[in-house]
Every structure is written in structure tokens, then in C-alpha cells.
Amino acid sequence: MVAAASVVVAVGTAAGMLTALGDEDGGGADAGRPRVTHSVRLDALPVSPSPSASAVSSRPASPPASPSPTAGKPTSSPSPKRNSTKKDPRTTDAATRLYRHPDSQILDWVRAHPDDPRQDVIASRIAGRPAAVWFADHTPATITSRVRAVTAAGAAQGRVPVLVPYAIPDRDCGGHSEGGAPDLDAYDAWIDRFAAGLGSGEVIVVLEPDSVAQSECLSAGERADRFASLARAGRVVKDANPAARVYYDAGHSGWHAPAKQAGWLKQAGAASADSSDGVFSNVSNFHATADEVAYDRAVLDALGGPASLGAVIDTSRNGNGAPPDGEWCDPAGRRIGRAPTLSTGMGRIDAYLWVKLPGESDGCKGEPGTFTPSYAYDLAR
């Protein structure tokens, strides 16, 4: 693993807060809901409102998620223009609350350990916050119903889900999170089905962490094919649901120079309003919020495109910034960062999000992608 890269850890089909059920379930009764990795489903807990921005800023350092070379793929023709009369989701109430899904490893643990002395801290400071829902397995037969289950639940509560499609072929350059669709044609078909479950309500899509920033492990041709597929993915998502906000991978402030990252992002469709609402940074990382704000603005300036493009920052573990030695795997002394919110008060910064769920291990304090209460407690106390 490369210390500069962004750490996104998935175990099998797991990454982040939730993952989807695989095709082996055959679209049965449970096919419409994500599965919590390594945990048992509990009764739904009440969804709590997203607290306004609080806590401390931070700064991270971590390793990569990567892809491996993929076969050449045909690029899609441009998607039809969206109806320009549709309401821009950016104009909606900035205080709109984010959605917290009732299934996660951390909620399983909180319910199962009411007498644990760490329970109150973990429950109030982590489990009570909205976090992203990851779809990290290539499961064409069930992906639409699983996405629809989350977006419909969010819409019913008037809350905004954050979804992370994470199935780009050969992701993580053979690291902990290797996997994804077998090739880019299969990925394109999977994204079509993912988009079909988005509904018409507001939703944030964090498109394929590390897919751009870590693309240097690909050949020039393979990188071009991947970027064409990512550009297509953004168009497909926004055509399916014009209220969806799509953000592209900008890595983090400790990785590539803004101009280099922006050049790749432009090839991947991030500068086009037909496919993009901007960029995301710091996923599963630890860099300080102030560093990410400055970096993201520099990337956006270099990217060009509509002035409406903005950035979202993963603040889930950056409360103490990045460790000085660059350690990325469950480094000691880190803290949770700013609470998830769609109201940052910062120009061109659309949201602070918890994309990586605090307490899910990178693979050092526990098995990769699994909830580790001791780690969660250290982050939250």
C-alpha cells in the first residue's frame, strides 16, 4: 500500500457503513435492503437528525484503493440533456437533514451491549450520526432493489441518503479492497441498475472512491477507458434522477497536486454539469478539514466547469488531523471530526459527510471493514 493514497477498506463485499446482499439471495424477501457485514439485522432504530457542524477539524493520511488494468470498453454516447426546468438541489433548504440507515454494524453492537461502559459514548457520538451506505459488491440481480430500499426510506423521512457505488473493476490495485465488476462493460450495466433504484428525491452519490486518484496504477489506455466509464456513470445517475448530486474522486490534500488531479477529473466527467456536481475528498482518511477545503477549492479552480460545482469532505476520522508519520491503518490518536451536515458555511464546500463509518477498522485494530468497539471508543471519547 502507498502511504499517500486514500484508504478504503472492504472485506469481501463490505466497505463503509452498509453493503448490499449478493445475487445468491436471488432477489428474495430481503433483497431490498443492504446487509450489515458480520452482524445480525436488528429492529430499526429511530433515525436521528443530522447535528449541525460541530467538533474539531482534522487532517489525514492513508493508503490506496486501486484498480487493475481492464479490457478496452466502448464509450457511451452523450446522455440526453436533463430538463433545465428541474429544481437545482443546491437551492433546497441548506438545513435538510441527512439520512441515517437503521442497519449498520455499529448499531448492532450498541443494541447488543447495553451494559458496556463504552456504549454511551459510541452510541451518542458515532451511532447517532448519519453515515454513507456503501454498495461494494457486483450484484446485478439485486442492486436496483437494494438502492431503492435506501432512497425510498430517505424520501419517506424527508432526509438525504448518501450512497457510495464501489464496484469499479480491479479497484485498490490489488490491496485490501480489491474486487469490483469483472470488466467495464459489466460495470456499466451495474451502474445502469444502480441508477434505476435512485427514485426522484434528493440523494448524494459519492462515485467510486479512489477510482481517479489511484488510477496511476493503470496504463494510459486502461485509465482512459476507466475515465470514460466514470463519465458515463455520472450521466446515467443524473439522467435517472436529476435531483441526485454526483461527486467525483479528488483523493486528498496529501496526495496529488490539484492541477494533476483536476486533469484526470476532467477526463472522468467531473467538469460537466451533465455528469457531475463536483468532487469529494478525504474518504477514509485523516487530513484536516481546513487542508481539504483549501485543496478542494484549488482542484475546482483547476477543473473549470460550471461555477456551481462544489466539494464534499469526509470528516469522519479527521478530528486530530493526519498522524505525522503518515500511518494510514487505524492510526492511534485520531478523533472523529465535524458532524455530518449539508450546511458548512464555507464557499464551494457543499457538505461534511461521514463516508467511512468511524470504528470500522482498516485492518490493524480489527479485521478490515469490521466494527471494532475499542477503536470506535478511542475515536469518539
C-alpha positions in Angstrom: 0.0 0.0 0.0 1.2 3.5 -0.7 1.1 5.8 2.3 -0.1 8.8 0.3 -3.2 7.1 -1.1 -6.6 7.1 0.3 -7.5 4.1 2.5 -10.8 2.4 1.5 -11.0 -1.0 3.2 -13.6 -3.6 2.2 -13.8 -7.1 3.3 -15.4 -9.3 0.7 -18.5 -7.3 -0.1 -18.1 -4.9 2.8 -16.9 -1.3 2.9 -18.2 1.6 5.0 -21.5 1.6 6.8 -23.5 -0.9 4.8 -23.2 -3.3 1.9 -25.6 -5.0 -0.4 -26.8 -8.5 -0.5 -25.3 -10.6 -3.2 -27.0 -12.4 -6.1 -27.1 -15.6 -4.2 -30.1 -14.2 -2.4 -32.0 -14.4 -5.6 -33.9 -11.2 -5.0 -35.9 -12.7 -2.2 -37.7 -11.0 0.6 -34.5 -9.4 2.0 -33.1 -8.3 -1.4 -34.4 -4.8 -1.0 -32.2 -3.9 2.0 -28.5 -3.6 2.5 -26.7 -6.1 4.6 -24.5 -5.2 7.6 -21.3 -7.1 7.2 -20.5 -9.6 10.0 -23.6 -8.7 12.0 -27.2 -9.6 12.6 -30.1 -7.5 11.5 -31.7 -5.6 14.4 -35.0 -3.9 14.6 -34.8 -0.4 13.1 -33.7 2.3 15.4 -35.2 5.8 15.1 -33.3 8.0 12.7 -31.7 10.9 14.4 -31.4 14.3 12.8 -28.0 15.3 11.5 -26.4 17.6 14.0 -25.2 20.9 12.8 -21.4 21.2 12.2 -19.6 20.6 15.4 -16.4 19.0 16.7 -12.9 19.7 15.5 -11.4 19.9 12.1 -8.7 17.4 11.1 -6.2 16.1 8.8 -5.5 12.5 7.4 -3.0 10.3 5.7 -3.8 6.9 4.3 -3.3 4.2 1.6 -5.0 3.4 -1.6 -7.8 1.6 -3.1 -6.9 0.6 -6.5 -8.0 -1.0 -9.8 -6.1 -3.2 -12.1 -6.0 -2.9 -15.9 -9.3 -3.6 -17.6 -10.1 -4.6 -21.1 -10.9 -1.8 -23.5 -14.5 -0.7 -23.4 -16.7 1.2 -25.7 -17.6 4.7 -24.6 -21.3 5.6 -24.4 -22.8 8.3 -26.5 -23.7 11.5 -24.6 -26.8 11.3 -22.5 -29.7 13.5 -23.4 -29.9 16.9 -21.7 -31.8 17.0 -18.5 -34.8 19.2 -18.2 -33.5 22.6 -17.3 -36.7 23.5 -15.5 -35.9 20.9 -12.8 -35.1 22.5 -9.4 -31.4 22.6 -8.7 -30.9 20.5 -5.5 -28.4 23.1 -4.3 -31.3 25.6 -3.9 -33.1 23.4 -1.4 -33.1 24.2 2.3 -29.4 24.0 3.4 -30.6 22.6 6.8 -32.1 19.5 5.1 -31.1 16.6 7.3 -29.1 13.6 6.2 -30.4 10.1 6.4 -29.2 7.5 8.8 -29.9 4.0 7.8 -31.2 1.8 10.6 -28.8 -1.1 9.7 -25.1 -1.0 10.5 -22.5 -2.9 12.4 -22.2 -0.1 15.0 -26.0 -0.1 15.7 -25.9 -3.9 16.0 -23.1 -3.5 18.6 -24.9 -0.7 20.5 -28.1 -2.7 20.9 -26.2 -5.9 21.8 -24.0 -4.3 24.5 -26.2 -2.0 26.7 -24.0 -2.5 29.7 -20.7 -2.0 28.1 -19.0 1.1 29.7 -18.2 2.4 26.2 -21.7 2.1 24.9 -23.0 5.6 25.8 -20.1 7.4 24.1 -20.2 5.2 21.0 -24.0 5.4 20.7 -24.2 9.2 21.1 -21.1 10.3 19.2 -20.9 7.8 16.4 -24.0 5.7 16.1 -26.3 8.7 16.3 -24.8 10.4 13.2 -25.9 9.8 9.6 -23.3 7.9 7.5 -23.0 6.7 4.0 -24.4 3.5 2.6 -21.9 1.6 0.5 -22.7 -0.8 -2.3 -19.4 -2.6 -2.7 -20.3 -5.9 -4.4 -21.1 -6.6 -8.0 -24.6 -7.9 -7.8 -26.6 -7.0 -10.9 -29.7 -9.0 -10.0 -30.4 -7.2 -6.7 -28.7 -3.8 -6.9 -31.8 -1.9 -8.0 -34.0 -3.1 -5.2 -31.2 -2.5 -2.6 -30.6 1.0 -3.7 -34.4 1.7 -3.9 -34.8 0.5 -0.3 -32.4 3.1 0.9 -33.6 6.0 -1.2 -37.3 5.3 -0.6 -36.7 5.2 3.2 -34.8 8.5 3.0 -37.5 10.1 0.9 -40.2 8.9 3.3 -38.4 10.7 6.1 -37.6 13.8 4.1 -33.9 13.1 4.6 -31.0 12.9 2.1 -29.2 9.5 1.7 -25.5 9.3 0.9 -24.8 6.4 -1.4 -21.3 5.0 -2.4 -21.2 2.8 -5.5 -17.9 1.0 -5.2 -17.6 -1.7 -7.9 -15.2 -0.3 -10.4 -13.1 -3.2 -11.9 -9.8 -4.1 -10.3 -10.2 -1.5 -7.6 -7.5 -0.9 -5.0 -4.6 -2.0 -7.2 -4.7 -5.4 -5.5 -4.9 -4.1 -1.9 -7.3 -4.8 0.9 -10.3 -3.6 -1.2 -9.6 -5.4 -4.4 -12.6 -6.6 -6.3 -15.4 -5.0 -8.2 -17.1 -5.8 -11.5 -15.3 -8.2 -13.8 -14.8 -5.6 -16.5 -16.0 -2.2 -17.5 -18.9 -3.4 -19.7 -20.2 -5.3 -16.7 -19.7 -2.2 -14.5 -21.6 0.0 -17.0 -24.6 -2.4 -16.8 -24.3 -2.5 -13.0 -24.4 1.3 -12.8 -27.5 1.3 -15.0 -29.2 -0.9 -12.5 -27.8 1.1 -9.5 -29.3 4.3 -11.1 -32.7 2.7 -11.6 -33.1 2.5 -7.8 -32.4 6.2 -7.1 -36.0 7.4 -7.3 -36.7 11.1 -7.7 -35.8 12.5 -4.3 -32.6 14.3 -3.3 -29.6 11.9 -2.9 -25.8 12.3 -2.8 -23.7 9.9 -4.7 -20.0 9.6 -3.8 -18.9 7.9 -7.0 -16.2 5.3 -6.7 -13.6 6.3 -4.0 -10.0 6.1 -5.2 -11.1 5.5 -8.8 -9.4 8.6 -10.1 -6.7 9.5 -7.6 -5.4 5.9 -7.6 -5.6 5.4 -11.4 -1.8 5.8 -11.8 -1.5 2.1 -11.4 -3.3 1.7 -14.8 -1.8 2.0 -18.2 -2.7 5.2 -20.2 -5.3 3.2 -22.2 -6.8 1.5 -19.3 -7.0 4.8 -17.4 -8.8 6.4 -20.4 -11.3 3.5 -20.5 -12.0 3.8 -16.8 -12.5 7.6 -17.0 -14.9 7.2 -19.9 -16.9 4.7 -17.8 -16.9 7.1 -14.8 -18.1 9.9 -17.0 -20.9 7.7 -18.3 -21.8 6.7 -14.8 -22.3 10.3 -13.7 -24.6 10.9 -16.7 -26.6 7.8 -16.1 -27.1 8.7 -12.5 -28.2 12.3 -13.2 -30.4 11.2 -16.1 -32.1 8.7 -13.8 -32.6 11.2 -11.1 -32.0 14.9 -11.8 -32.2 15.6 -8.1 -29.1 13.4 -7.5 -25.8 15.1 -6.7 -22.8 13.2 -8.0 -19.3 13.8 -6.7 -16.0 12.5 -8.2 -12.8 11.3 -6.5 -10.3 14.0 -5.8 -8.2 11.9 -3.4 -7.0 14.2 -0.6 -4.7 17.1 0.2 -1.7 14.9 0.9 -1.7 13.1 -2.4 -1.7 14.6 -6.0 -1.2 18.2 -6.9 -4.5 20.0 -7.6 -3.7 20.5 -11.3 -2.8 16.9 -11.9 -5.9 15.6 -10.1 -8.1 18.1 -12.0 -6.7 16.9 -15.3 -7.8 13.4 -14.5 -11.1 14.5 -13.1 -11.9 16.4 -16.3 -11.3 13.3 -18.3 -13.6 11.4 -15.9 -16.5 13.8 -16.5 -16.2 15.9 -13.3 -16.3 19.2 -15.1 -19.6 18.6 -16.9 -22.9 19.6 -15.4 -24.4 16.6 -17.2 -22.5 14.2 -15.1 -21.2 16.0 -12.0 -21.9 18.3 -9.1 -18.2 18.4 -8.1 -15.7 16.4 -6.2 -15.2 14.6 -2.9 -12.0 14.2 -0.8 -10.6 12.6 2.3 -12.7 9.4 2.1 -11.4 7.0 4.8 -8.6 9.4 5.5 -7.5 11.8 8.2 -6.4 15.2 6.7 -7.6 18.3 8.5 -10.8 19.9 7.2 -9.0 23.2 6.6 -6.5 21.5 4.5 -9.2 19.7 2.5 -11.2 22.9 2.0 -8.1 24.7 0.5 -7.2 21.6 -1.6 -10.7 21.1 -3.0 -11.1 24.7 -3.9 -7.7 24.5 -5.8 -8.9 21.4 -7.6 -12.2 23.0 -8.5 -10.4 26.1 -9.8 -8.1 23.9 -12.0 -11.0 21.8 -13.1 -13.1 24.6 -14.5 -16.6 23.8 -15.5 -19.8 25.4 -14.1 -19.4 27.8 -11.1 -22.0 25.6 -9.3 -19.5 22.7 -8.9 -18.6 22.2 -5.2 -17.0 19.7 -2.9 -17.9 17.3 -0.1 -15.4 16.3 2.5 -15.2 13.1 4.6 -14.8 14.3 8.2 -15.5 11.0 9.9 -12.0 10.5 11.4 -10.1 13.7 10.9 -10.6 15.4 14.2 -6.9 15.4 15.1 -5.6 15.5 11.6 -3.2 13.0 10.0 -0.6 11.3 12.0 2.9 12.9 11.4 4.4 9.6 10.3 1.8 9.1 7.6 0.4 5.9 9.1 -2.9 5.0 7.4 -4.0 1.8 9.1 -6.1 2.6 12.2 -3.5 5.1 13.5 -3.6 5.9 17.2 -4.6 9.3 18.5 -7.2 10.1 15.8 -10.6 11.5 16.6 -14.0 11.9 14.9 -14.3 15.2 13.0 -17.0 17.6 12.2 -20.5 16.2 12.3 -22.2 15.4 9.0 -24.1 18.4 7.6 -25.3 20.0 4.4 -24.7 23.4 5.8 -21.0 24.1 6.1 -20.9 27.9 5.8 -17.9 27.5 3.5 -18.0 28.7 -0.1 -17.9 25.8 -2.6 -18.0 23.2 0.2 -21.3 21.6 -0.1 -21.2 19.1 2.8 -19.2 17.5 5.5 -20.1 13.8 5.4 -19.2 10.6 7.2 -18.4 8.4 4.3 -16.3 6.0 6.3 -18.1 4.9 9.4 -15.8 5.6 12.4 -14.9 2.4 14.2 -14.8 0.2 11.1 -11.2 -1.0 11.0 -8.7 -0.5 8.2 -7.3 -3.9 9.1 -4.9 -3.2 12.1 -7.2 -2.9 15.1 -9.6 -5.5 13.7 -10.4 -7.4 10.6 -10.6 -5.0 7.6 -14.1 -3.4 7.3 -15.4 -4.8 10.6 -16.6 -2.7 13.5 -14.1 -2.6 16.4 -15.6 -1.1 19.5 -12.2 -0.3 21.1 -11.2 1.7 18.0 -14.6 3.4 17.9 -14.3 4.4 21.5 -10.8 5.8 21.0 -12.1 7.9 18.1 -15.2 9.2 20.0 -14.0 9.9 23.6 
